[in-house]
Amino acid sequence: MNAPDLAAYFAARGVFLPTLSQLARPETLPEDVTASLARVDPDAPDPQNLFRVHWFNAPDRRGIAAVPAHFVVPKALTGVDAPIVVLLGDRFPMIRAHKVLAAYGCLMPRLAEGTFDPAHHRALWPSTGNYCRGGVAISRVLGCRGVAILPEGMSRERFEWLSRWVTSPDDVVRTPGTESNVKEIYDACARLRLDPANVILNQFSEIPNHLTHYRVTGAALGAVLRHLQIDQPELRAAAFVSATGSAGTIGAGDALKERHGTKIVAVEPVECPTMLLNGHGSHNIQGIGDKHIPLIHNVMNTDAVVAVSDQATDRLMVLLQSAAGRAFLSRELQLAPEVLEAFDHFGLSSLCNVVAAIKTVKALGLGPNDAVLTIATDGADLYSSEVAAVLERSYSGALTEAAAASTFERYLLGAGTDHVLELRHEDRTRIFNLGYFTWVEQQGVPVEAFDARREQAWWQAQRSKLVGWDAAISELNERIAAARGRA
């Protein structure tokens, strides 16, 4: 679709597009946009919600907050002096998870460059859960067809949401397996790619995913750090901990390392230790895709790998989401109700990040001025069915006081330095080379393009695209305004 046709298409649907600079600093949004947002339901398929695809949404998810929502996990829970600071992702619009940012970031360059025709193309979103929901939401507000591709074993709540948002039941493609079965997702994409109307937006290989988090999530983490430094000027961003998943979010670590010297820590499941041991397996930490190294993971800039067991995340979810668990924590740790309620913002991969952060603190010997920053990708509301299943499977249907105490002591206070590897150059090279089998042998990436990613100069050169995309989106918005004026 050429630029005038795209502008007219969006004008007819009331669509304007935010730039990544605006999403990084939403206080720069035009006043008429922020004023109109007050009248828009943040969970509606409304094009205005594109301007809420950022970390600065207020508690009511309608206004803009001065500082992104975050939570400093109390020492009573972590057992460590270093503050663990968690950016909360469930204030994002439509899907209540931060993957809607990655979805917008992956499609936006194609709109800016005129290579995606929303009137003709179908946007296909391969995912292990939240990214495909974000993609379906973005597709719907842009007026195009979005197709979710995800493993059939993901949480019931994800599929319930998709059933309400897709155009047709055929737009949900269920692939075999669970969280770690990413290869099966790629196989489905290979079949669907035969139809030229299908455009695959593979979050695991789309460099815009990395760049969006570098620009937008990196800025949000920096804003939280500056806010905390008001009361604690000596505080530094010692480490950024992120479950790799598609390796988009961990791209924010590149921004933190450049500005603050922050160490970047990649997280994976013990049950599938791909980076640690070139291993395989399956697990239930929903939100982490594995058994391969994503093409957009800047492995040679990663400082450590930490693995967390899904036994920890499953059982901590029960502890923190059950009445019996909260009663135990309130009584034994004297935690205020609002502290425990904060864990409503933590899904399985969010808890994984917290446990990994505790392990990082202990492995690196961090102290009270060494902040460990991480992400809560989504909230507990997506996992109610998982809580019930774990309660039945692991606790015979009821969490006793003794079981609550054991869970707390083993998986929070007892999180140790096992399954932690500080990376030498040889370790980074091993992990990097492991990606060859997925991307060159299976997916057909030219070996020269694959190897170019070893050098930091390659990643730094990619960032020049951010300026061009913002300029193209601004120009497109001007054409959309002109088209609306002619209508």
C-alpha positions in Angstrom: 0.0 0.0 0.0 1.5 3.4 -1.0 1.7 6.3 1.5 -1.5 8.2 0.4 -3.6 5.0 0.5 -2.2 4.0 3.9 -2.9 7.5 5.2 -6.5 7.3 3.9 -7.0 3.8 5.3 -5.9 4.9 8.8 -7.8 8.2 8.6 -11.0 6.4 8.0 -10.4 4.4 11.1 -9.3 7.2 13.3 -5.7 5.8 13.6 -2.7 7.8 14.4 0.6 6.2 15.4 2.9 7.1 18.3 6.7 7.4 17.7 9.0 5.4 19.9 10.4 8.6 21.3 6.9 9.5 22.5 6.5 6.1 24.1 9.8 6.5 25.8 8.7 9.9 27.1 4.9 10.1 27.0 4.9 13.5 28.6 5.9 14.7 25.1 2.6 13.5 23.6 0.4 16.2 22.2 -2.0 17.7 24.7 -5.1 16.9 22.7 -4.0 13.2 22.7 -3.6 13.0 26.4 -6.8 14.8 27.0 -8.8 12.5 24.7 -7.3 9.4 26.4 -9.2 10.2 29.6 -12.4 9.2 27.9 -11.0 5.9 26.4 -11.3 2.5 28.1 -7.7 1.2 28.4 -9.0 -2.3 27.7 -11.0 -1.5 24.6 -9.9 -2.1 21.0 -9.7 1.7 20.5 -6.9 3.2 18.3 -6.2 5.8 21.0 -4.9 3.0 23.1 -1.8 2.9 20.9 -0.7 6.0 22.8 -0.8 4.0 26.1 1.7 1.4 24.9 4.3 2.6 27.4 5.5 2.1 31.0 4.2 5.4 32.4 0.5 4.6 32.7 -1.1 5.8 35.9 -2.7 3.4 38.4 -6.1 3.9 36.8 -4.4 3.1 33.4 -6.0 6.3 32.0 -3.6 9.1 32.8 0.2 9.4 32.6 2.3 8.9 35.7 5.5 10.9 36.4 7.3 7.6 37.2 6.7 4.1 35.8 4.9 1.7 38.1 7.4 -0.3 40.1 7.8 -2.3 43.3 10.8 -2.7 45.6 10.5 -6.2 47.0 10.9 -6.0 50.8 14.1 -7.5 52.3 11.8 -9.6 54.5 10.9 -11.6 51.4 14.3 -11.6 49.6 16.6 -12.0 52.5 19.2 -9.7 50.8 20.3 -6.1 51.4 20.4 -5.1 47.7 17.1 -3.6 46.6 15.3 -5.6 43.9 13.3 -3.2 41.9 10.5 -4.6 39.6 9.0 -2.6 36.8 5.3 -3.5 36.5 3.9 -4.5 33.1 0.2 -5.0 33.8 -0.6 -1.3 33.3 -0.2 -1.7 29.6 -3.4 -1.3 27.6 -5.7 -4.0 26.1 -3.7 -7.1 27.2 -2.3 -5.9 30.7 1.2 -7.1 29.7 4.2 -5.4 28.3 4.4 -7.6 25.2 1.9 -5.2 23.5 4.9 -2.9 23.3 7.0 -5.5 21.5 4.1 -6.2 19.1 3.7 -2.5 18.2 7.5 -2.2 17.9 7.7 -5.0 15.4 4.8 -3.9 13.1 5.5 -0.2 13.3 8.6 -0.2 11.0 6.7 -2.0 8.3 4.0 0.7 8.4 6.7 3.4 8.4 8.4 1.8 5.4 5.2 1.0 3.6 5.8 -2.7 3.4 2.7 -3.8 5.3 -0.7 -3.3 3.8 -3.4 -3.6 6.5 -6.1 -3.9 3.9 -4.5 -7.0 2.4 -1.9 -8.6 4.7 -2.6 -10.7 7.7 -0.2 -10.2 10.6 0.9 -13.5 12.1 2.3 -13.4 15.7 4.3 -16.5 16.8 4.5 -16.5 20.5 4.4 -18.4 23.8 1.5 -16.3 25.0 1.5 -12.6 25.6 3.2 -11.4 22.4 0.5 -12.9 20.2 -2.1 -11.3 22.4 -0.4 -8.0 21.9 -0.2 -8.6 18.2 -3.9 -9.4 17.9 -4.7 -6.3 19.9 -2.5 -4.1 17.7 -3.9 -5.7 14.6 -7.5 -5.1 15.6 -7.0 -1.4 16.4 -5.2 -0.9 13.1 -8.0 -2.5 11.2 -6.1 -5.6 9.9 -6.4 -9.3 10.6 -4.1 -10.7 13.3 -3.4 -14.4 13.8 -2.1 -15.8 17.1 0.3 -18.8 16.9 1.0 -20.4 20.3 1.5 -23.7 22.1 -1.7 -25.5 23.0 -0.5 -26.0 26.6 -0.4 -22.3 27.6 -2.7 -21.0 30.3 -6.5 -21.2 29.8 -6.8 -17.4 30.5 -4.7 -16.6 27.4 -7.0 -18.6 25.1 -10.0 -17.1 26.7 -8.7 -13.6 26.0 -7.9 -14.5 22.4 -11.3 -15.9 21.8 -12.8 -12.5 22.6 -10.4 -10.5 20.4 -9.7 -12.5 17.2 -11.8 -12.0 14.1 -12.4 -15.7 13.6 -11.6 -18.9 15.7 -9.3 -19.8 12.8 -7.1 -16.9 13.8 -5.8 -18.9 16.8 -3.3 -21.5 15.7 -2.5 -24.0 18.5 0.9 -25.8 18.1 2.0 -29.0 19.9 3.6 -28.7 23.3 4.0 -26.1 25.9 6.3 -23.2 26.8 9.6 -24.7 25.5 8.2 -26.0 22.2 9.3 -23.0 20.0 10.5 -25.1 17.1 6.9 -26.3 16.6 5.8 -22.6 16.4 8.4 -22.0 13.7 7.2 -25.1 11.8 3.7 -23.6 11.7 5.0 -20.3 10.5 6.8 -22.1 7.7 3.6 -23.6 6.5 1.6 -20.4 6.8 4.3 -18.3 5.0 3.4 -20.1 1.8 0.4 -17.7 1.6 1.8 -14.4 0.4 -0.9 -12.5 2.3 0.6 -13.7 5.6 3.3 -11.6 7.1 5.2 -13.3 9.9 6.3 -11.0 12.7 8.7 -13.3 14.5 9.5 -11.7 17.8 12.5 -14.0 18.2 14.2 -12.6 15.1 12.8 -9.1 14.6 15.5 -6.6 15.5 12.8 -3.9 16.1 11.8 -6.0 19.2 15.3 -5.4 20.6 15.4 -1.8 19.5 12.0 -1.0 21.0 13.0 -2.2 24.4 16.4 -0.6 24.1 14.7 2.7 23.5 11.4 2.5 25.5 12.0 0.0 28.3 15.5 1.3 28.8 14.2 4.8 29.3 11.5 3.6 31.8 14.1 1.8 33.9 16.3 4.8 33.9 13.4 7.0 35.1 12.7 4.6 38.0 16.4 4.6 38.9 16.5 8.4 39.0 13.4 8.5 41.1 14.9 6.1 43.7 18.2 8.1 43.7 16.3 11.1 45.1 16.2 9.3 48.5 19.3 7.2 48.0 21.8 9.2 45.9 24.4 6.4 46.1 22.1 3.8 44.5 23.5 2.4 41.3 22.0 0.1 38.7 24.2 -2.9 39.4 22.4 -5.5 37.3 19.5 -5.9 35.0 17.9 -9.4 35.2 15.6 -10.6 32.5 14.2 -14.0 31.5 15.2 -14.1 27.8 11.9 -15.3 26.2 12.3 -13.7 22.8 15.3 -11.6 24.0 13.5 -8.4 23.3 13.1 -7.1 26.9 16.8 -7.9 27.7 17.7 -5.4 25.0 16.9 -2.7 27.7 20.0 -4.0 29.4 22.2 -2.7 26.6 20.9 0.8 27.3 21.5 0.5 31.0 25.0 -0.9 30.5 25.9 2.0 28.2 24.7 4.6 30.6 25.4 3.0 34.0 27.8 0.1 33.5 25.0 -2.3 34.5 25.6 -6.0 34.2 23.1 -7.9 32.0 21.8 -11.2 33.4 19.9 -13.6 31.2 17.5 -16.0 32.9 16.2 -19.4 31.8 14.5 -22.5 33.4 16.5 -25.1 35.3 14.3 -27.7 33.5 15.6 -26.5 30.1 19.1 -25.1 30.6 19.9 -24.1 27.0 22.4 -21.3 27.8 23.9 -23.0 30.8 24.3 -26.5 29.5 23.2 -26.6 25.9 20.3 -28.6 27.4 16.7 -29.3 26.6 13.4 -30.1 28.4 10.1 -28.6 29.2 8.8 -26.3 32.0 5.9 -24.2 33.2 7.5 -20.7 33.5 5.1 -19.2 31.0 6.7 -16.3 29.2 10.1 -17.9 28.5 10.6 -19.5 25.1 13.7 -21.7 25.0 15.6 -24.7 23.5 17.2 -22.1 21.2 19.0 -18.8 21.3 16.9 -15.9 19.8 18.5 -14.2 16.9 18.0 -10.8 18.6 19.8 -11.8 21.8 23.0 -9.7 22.1 24.8 -12.7 23.6 28.2 -11.2 23.4 27.1 -8.3 25.7 25.5 -10.6 28.3 27.4 -10.9 31.6 25.8 -13.8 33.4 23.2 -16.6 33.1 20.9 -17.7 35.9 18.5 -20.6 35.9 15.3 -20.9 38.0 13.2 -24.0 38.5 9.5 -23.9 37.6 9.0 -25.6 41.0 10.0 -22.3 42.5 7.7 -20.2 40.4 4.7 -22.6 40.6 4.9 -22.8 44.4 5.6 -19.1 45.0 2.6 -18.3 42.9 0.5 -20.4 45.2 2.1 -18.9 48.3 1.6 -15.3 47.1 -1.9 -15.7 45.6 -3.6 -17.9 48.1 -5.4 -16.7 51.3 -3.4 -19.2 53.4 -0.1 -18.1 51.9 -0.8 -14.4 52.5 -2.0 -15.0 56.0 1.3 -16.8 56.8 3.4 -14.0 55.3 1.4 -11.3 57.0 1.7 -13.0 60.4 5.3 -14.2 60.2 6.9 -11.2 58.4 4.5 -8.5 59.5 3.9 -7.4 55.9 1.2 -4.9 55.3 -1.8 -5.9 53.1 -0.7 -3.5 50.4 2.7 -5.2 50.1 1.1 -8.6 49.6 -1.5 -7.1 47.2 1.4 -5.8 45.1 2.0 -9.4 44.1 -1.2 -9.3 42.1 1.0 -7.7 39.5 3.3 -10.7 39.3 2.8 -13.6 36.9 5.0 -16.8 36.6 7.8 -15.2 34.6 7.7 -12.2 36.9 8.4 -14.4 39.9 11.1 -16.1 37.9 12.8 -12.8 37.5 12.6 -12.0 41.2 14.1 -15.3 42.2 16.8 -14.8 39.6 17.5 -11.4 41.0 18.0 -12.8 44.5 20.4 -15.4 43.1 22.2 -12.6 41.2 22.7 -10.5 44.4 24.2 -13.5 46.2 26.4 -14.6 43.3 27.8 -11.1 42.7 28.0 -10.1 46.4 25.9 -7.0 45.9 25.0 -4.6 48.8 22.4 -2.0 49.8 23.5 0.5 47.2 23.4 -2.0 44.4 20.0 -2.0 42.8 19.0 -5.1 40.7 16.4 -4.0 38.2 14.0 -6.5 36.6 10.5 -6.7 35.0 7.1 -8.1 35.9 5.9 -8.9 32.5 2.3 -9.6 33.4 0.0 -10.0 36.4 -1.3 -13.0 38.4 -4.8 -12.7 36.7 -3.5 -14.7 33.8 -2.6 -17.7 36.0 -5.7 -18.4 38.2 -6.1 -21.8 36.5 -2.4 -22.5 37.0 -2.6 -21.7 40.8 -5.5 -24.1 41.1 -3.6 -26.8 39.3 -0.4 -26.4 41.3 -2.4 -26.3 44.5 -3.9 -29.7 43.7 -0.7 -31.2 42.2 1.8 -30.0 44.8 -0.2 -29.4 48.0 -3.0 -32.0 47.8 -5.5 -29.2 47.3 -4.7 -27.0 50.4 -1.7 -25.0 51.5 -1.0 -25.7 55.1 1.0 -23.4 57.4 3.9 -25.9 57.3 3.9 -26.0 53.5 3.7 -22.2 53.3 6.7 -21.9 55.6 8.7 -24.5 53.7 7.9 -22.8 50.3 9.0 -19.4 51.6 12.2 -20.7 53.2 13.2 -22.9 50.3 12.4 -20.7 47.2 12.9 -17.2 48.5 15.2 -17.1 51.5 16.9 -20.3 50.2 17.5 -19.1 46.6 21.2 -19.7 46.2 24.1 -19.4 43.8 23.4 -22.8 42.1 22.7 -22.6 38.4 24.6 -19.3 38.0 27.3 -18.7 35.5 29.3 -15.5 35.1 30.2 -15.5 31.4 33.8 -15.4 30.1 34.4 -14.7 26.4 34.5 -18.5 25.8 31.1 -18.9 27.4 29.5 -16.1 25.4 31.0 -17.6 22.2 29.6 -21.1 23.1 26.1 -19.6 23.6 26.3 -17.5 20.5 27.4 -20.4 18.4 24.4 -22.5 19.7 22.1 -20.1 17.8 23.6 -21.3 14.5 21.6 -24.5 14.4 18.3 -22.7 14.7 18.9 -19.7 12.5 21.3 -20.8 9.8 20.6 -24.5 9.4 16.8 -24.4 10.2 15.6 -20.9 9.3 18.0 -20.0 6.5 19.7 -16.9 7.8 22.9 -16.3 5.8 25.9 -17.3 7.9 27.5 -13.9 7.3 24.5 -12.1 8.7 24.4 -14.4 11.6 28.1 -13.9 12.4 27.9 -10.1 12.1 26.0 -10.0 15.4 29.1 -11.0 17.3 30.4 -7.4 17.2 28.9 -4.7 19.3 29.5 -2.3 16.4 26.7 -4.2 14.5 24.2 -3.6 17.4 25.2 0.0 17.7 24.7 0.5 14.0 21.1 -0.8 14.2 20.1 2.0 16.5 20.3 4.5 13.7 17.1 3.0 12.5 15.2 4.5 15.5 15.5 8.0 14.2 14.4 7.1 10.7 11.3 5.2 12.0 10.3 8.1 14.2 10.6 10.5 11.3 8.6 8.3 8.9 5.8 7.8 11.5 5.6 11.6 12.1 5.3 12.1 8.3 2.6 9.4 8.1 0.7 11.1 10.8 0.8 14.3 8.9 -0.7 12.6 5.8 -3.3 10.9 8.0 -4.3 14.4 9.4 -4.5 15.8 5.9 -6.6 12.9 4.7 -9.0 13.4 7.6 -9.3 17.0 6.7 -10.2 16.1 3.1 -12.8 13.6 4.3 
